[in-house]
Amino acid sequence: MTVADVTLAVFTLLNSLRFLAYVPQIAKALKDQSGAEAISFGTWWLFLVSHLSAMAYAIVNQGDWAMAILFLSNVVGCGVIIAIAGWKRSQHRRLRLTTADGVAVSFADYRLATRKRRRPGLHWRRQI
């Protein structure tokens, strides 16, 4: 086994693991209730464009379709995160409400504040 074979194997392994690393970020973005404010669009777009350029390099300069497919999987992962964050942010903006005193709250916060909590023998509403 040559050094080139070892570096290719390590590259393939780590890029495959990198694709799997998108899964927890996607799961957190899907569960997020605050409009995915912790996700930086600039950073994820930079990752996406960087993977696209690496994919183009792999195809045009190296003629290596296997490497290009690895980078394509990273492009897909970044794209999914960007899409979920965009969806969550637009949803969050749309669901903002204004209370009587003019303070803006999200729909999720409003629902939590006004939801009835049931306990055996006791019914009450949570106050804001």
Secondary structure, 3 states (H helix, E strand, C coil): CCHHHHHHHHHHHHHHHHHHHHHHHHHHHHHCCCCCCCCCHHHHHHHHHHHHHHHHHHHHHHCCHHHHHHHHHHHHHHHHHHHHHHHHHHHHHHCCEECCCCCEECHHHHHHHHCEEEECCEEEECCC
